[in-house]
Amino acid sequence: VRVDVVNGNGVSGLAAHWRHWLQTQGVATGRLSNLLPYDTATTVVQYRPGFQADAQSLAAQLKPGVNAVALPGLPLNAPVRILIGHDSAKADLS
């Protein structure tokens, strides 16, 4: 499953850093984007219905407390995405 990475934190280069880390873990990654106005409080793994197991597996690889939540409106070509919040930074990755 391809995973998009969305920076809702505002730290420059954070989504690219996470994408690189995901790739080193063997996770297929897709598009990087920003979610303005960078006011996302909590990092979450979002998924289209039918991709819950993939999202939960991904969330388990991240820092403790990252949850997987359904978001039916995600694109068909990117059924899972990480939305990075203010609770996360570069140091949160293994």
N, C-alpha and C positions, 0 to 999 in steps of 0.2 A: 504494500500500500504506500502510495506517495504521500508525503507529509509536507504541507506548507508551513512556513514559519512567519508569524505576524508579531511585529514589535509594537506592543501597546505600552511600553515602558518609557521610550524616548531616549535611551542611552544609544548613542551613535555606534553602529556596527554590531549591536547585540544580536539581531536576527542572523546575520552572517556568521557570527561566532557559534551560535546554537546550531545552525545548519551544518557547519564544519564538524562539530562534535557528533551530531546525529549520523553524518556520513561515516565517521570513524567507527560508529557502532553498527554499521551495516544497514542503516535506515535509508530508504530511498526518499530523497527530498525533492521538493518542487519550488514553487514560487516563494520569494521573500516579499514582504510588504510591511507597511506601517499602518497603525490605527490611530489616527489623530483624534483627539488632542493629547494623546499619550496619558490618559487618565485611568488605564486599566489597573485595578488594585491587585488582582490575584491571577497568577499564571494558571492556565487551564488547557487541557487537551480537548478540543471540540471534534465531533464526528457526525457524519451522516448516519441515519438509521441503517443498521446492517453491518456497521463497522465498530461496534462496541468492543469486541474482543481485541481488535487491533489497537484501539485507543487506550484501553486499559493496560495493555502490555507496554505501550509507549509511556504512559503516565508512571508506571512502575519503575521505569529506567531513570526517571527524573527525580528531583529532590522530594523528600517526603512531603505529603500534603497536596501534591498536584492531583487534581481530580479530572476525570473524563466525563464530559457532559454532551448530550445529544444536541445537535444544531442542524435541523433538517435542511436549511437553506444553503449548505456548503455545496460548491460545484461538484459535478459528477466526476471530474478528472482529478479532484483533490479531496477525497472523502474524509481526511483527517488533517487537522491543523493544530499547531501549538500557538496559543496567544500568550505572549510574555507580558506579565504584569510587574508592578513596582516591587513585589515581593521577591523578584528574581534578578539575578545579575550573572556575570560571567562565572563567578565562583561557585554557582549552584550546580554546575555540571561536574560529573566525575572525571 
